[in-house]
Amino acid sequence: MKTLIKIEELFLVALSFYLFLNLPYMWWWFLILFFAPDISMIGYLINPKVGALTYDFIHHKGTAVALFILGSFLHVQWAQAAGLIILGHSSFDRILGYGMKYSDSFQHTHLGMIGRTPTA
């Protein structure tokens, strides 16, 4: 099942890139901005609760879809592009095992714990 879900996420990355190609931006902007959503981790400088809130909001696929649809209706192409970049990035994160964060620590995600396990 994990492999099937990772394949699904890979298709979402590919779909977001394909749709980005239909916007009036050079394809390489997608690659340059692909990791921009990780700026949302800056909330962790305040505390884990704020960090989880900012990280989860930016990495939520609903945020990505809402931005894309809003940009489509209002003819705001940068919003469409941002939505596609967030969708592609979030799907890529899921492939790597990074999920939505719980407010207790960065390592605690909805997909399980990430990072190194503590040694005794």
LUMRO-910150 format. One record per residue (C-alpha): residue in three letters; x negated, y, z. Coordinates in pm, 1 decimal. Each point is the difference from the previous one (the first is absolute). Example, Ala and Ser with C-alpha at 12.3 -4.5 7.8 and 13.67 -1.06 7.14 Angstrom:
<koldrens>
> Ala / -1230.0 / -450.0 / 780.0 $
> Ser / -137.0 / 344.0 / -66.0 $
</koldrens>
This chain:
<koldrens>
> Met / 0.0 / 0.0 / 0.0 $
> Lys / -284.9 / 242.6 / 80.9 $
> Thr / -142.8 / -45.3 / -348.2 $
> Leu / 337.6 / 67.5 / -159.9 $
> Ile / 39.2 / 322.3 / 199.5 $
> Lys / -352.2 / 110.5 / -94.7 $
> Ile / 81.3 / -61.4 / -367.7 $
> Glu / 316.6 / 205.9 / 39.4 $
> Glu / -202.9 / 284.6 / 151.9 $
> Leu / -253.4 / -26.3 / -283.2 $
> Phe / 282.8 / 45.0 / -250.5 $
> Leu / 111.8 / 311.8 / 189.5 $
> Val / -353.4 / 141.6 / -27.3 $
> Ala / 6.2 / -71.1 / -374.0 $
> Leu / 349.6 / 148.5 / -36.1 $
> Ser / -99.4 / 319.4 / 179.6 $
> Phe / -302.1 / 39.3 / -230.1 $
> Tyr / 209.7 / -71.7 / -309.8 $
> Leu / 260.0 / 259.8 / 98.9 $
> Phe / -277.5 / 247.9 / 80.4 $
> Leu / -122.6 / -38.2 / -358.5 $
> Asn / 334.1 / 144.0 / -115.5 $
> Leu / -68.2 / 325.0 / 185.5 $
> Pro / -200.8 / 284.0 / -157.8 $
> Tyr / -310.0 / -73.5 / 208.2 $
> Met / -318.3 / -173.4 / -103.6 $
> Trp / -6.2 / -363.1 / 114.6 $
> Trp / -312.1 / 52.9 / 211.7 $
> Trp / 189.8 / 234.4 / 234.6 $
> Phe / 178.2 / -311.9 / 127.7 $
> Leu / -336.1 / -155.2 / 89.3 $
> Ile / -137.7 / 319.3 / 154.5 $
> Leu / 309.1 / 55.3 / 217.6 $
> Phe / 61.7 / -369.1 / 75.8 $
> Phe / -143.8 / 19.7 / 352.2 $
> Ala / 137.4 / 347.6 / 79.0 $
> Pro / 286.7 / -146.7 / 210.7 $
> Asp / -262.7 / -115.5 / 250.5 $
> Ile / -43.1 / 364.2 / 101.9 $
> Ser / 311.5 / -68.5 / 208.3 $
> Met / -225.5 / -185.6 / 245.5 $
> Ile / -107.8 / 340.4 / 128.2 $
> Gly / 289.4 / -22.4 / 245.0 $
> Tyr / -203.7 / -256.8 / 192.8 $
> Leu / -229.0 / 284.6 / 106.1 $
> Ile / 289.0 / 121.0 / 217.8 $
> Asn / 111.0 / -337.6 / 136.3 $
> Pro / 116.1 / -344.1 / -121.8 $
> Lys / 369.2 / 94.3 / 9.8 $
> Val / -43.9 / 305.2 / -224.9 $
> Gly / -240.8 / -197.4 / -219.2 $
> Ala / 249.4 / -281.8 / -49.6 $
> Leu / 274.4 / 252.0 / -79.1 $
> Thr / -201.8 / 186.1 / -264.2 $
> Tyr / -151.6 / -316.6 / -146.0 $
> Asp / 333.5 / -183.2 / -20.6 $
> Phe / 184.3 / 295.7 / -151.7 $
> Ile / -253.1 / 39.1 / -281.3 $
> His / -43.9 / -375.0 / -56.2 $
> His / 373.1 / -76.1 / -2.7 $
> Lys / 123.1 / -116.4 / -338.8 $
> Gly / 326.7 / 183.4 / 63.5 $
> Thr / -196.7 / 326.4 / 14.6 $
> Ala / -163.5 / -91.2 / -330.7 $
> Val / 327.9 / -82.7 / -172.5 $
> Ala / 172.5 / 309.5 / 142.3 $
> Leu / -281.2 / 225.4 / -126.8 $
> Phe / 11.3 / -160.1 / -343.6 $
> Ile / 379.7 / 24.2 / -30.0 $
> Leu / 8.9 / 355.6 / 134.2 $
> Gly / -273.3 / 97.3 / -244.2 $
> Ser / 193.7 / -163.5 / -282.2 $
> Phe / 324.0 / 182.7 / 75.8 $
> Leu / -167.6 / 336.0 / 56.6 $
> His / -251.3 / -45.0 / -285.1 $
> Val / -292.1 / 43.1 / 239.9 $
> Gln / -265.8 / -220.9 / -148.6 $
> Trp / -253.2 / 37.9 / 282.4 $
> Ala / 262.9 / -146.3 / 239.1 $
> Gln / 51.3 / -292.8 / -235.8 $
> Ala / -375.8 / -51.9 / -15.0 $
> Ala / -31.9 / 18.7 / 379.1 $
> Gly / 276.6 / -256.6 / 41.5 $
> Leu / -168.4 / -238.2 / -242.6 $
> Ile / -338.0 / 40.7 / 166.1 $
> Ile / 152.4 / -68.5 / 341.1 $
> Leu / 184.0 / -305.9 / -135.1 $
> Gly / -313.6 / -139.3 / -162.7 $
> His / -217.6 / 72.1 / 302.1 $
> Ser / 246.7 / -145.8 / 250.0 $
> Ser / 42.2 / -314.5 / -208.5 $
> Phe / -378.2 / -35.3 / -26.5 $
> Asp / -26.7 / 36.0 / 378.0 $
> Arg / 253.0 / -282.5 / 44.5 $
> Ile / -209.0 / -224.2 / -227.4 $
> Leu / -298.0 / 62.2 / 229.1 $
> Gly / 208.1 / -72.6 / 309.9 $
> Tyr / 46.1 / 357.0 / 121.5 $
> Gly / 352.9 / 60.7 / 111.2 $
> Met / 211.2 / 259.2 / 173.1 $
> Lys / -150.1 / 97.6 / 334.3 $
> Tyr / 135.0 / -42.1 / 349.6 $
> Ser / -56.8 / 292.2 / 233.2 $
> Asp / -232.6 / -184.2 / 240.2 $
> Ser / -303.3 / -29.1 / -231.7 $
> Phe / -112.8 / 29.6 / -361.2 $
> Gln / -77.6 / -372.0 / -11.6 $
> His / 355.1 / -105.8 / 94.6 $
> Thr / 204.7 / -24.7 / -321.8 $
> His / 322.2 / -161.4 / -107.0 $
> Leu / -212.1 / -256.6 / -184.7 $
> Gly / -198.8 / -85.7 / 312.6 $
> Met / -323.1 / 120.2 / 153.6 $
> Ile / -272.7 / 129.3 / -231.4 $
> Gly / -370.5 / 47.6 / 49.3 $
> Arg / -250.4 / -196.2 / 197.7 $
> Thr / 114.9 / -214.8 / 283.8 $
> Pro / -160.4 / 84.2 / 334.8 $
> Thr / -283.9 / -227.1 / 102.7 $
> Ala / -44.9 / -126.2 / 350.7 $
</koldrens>
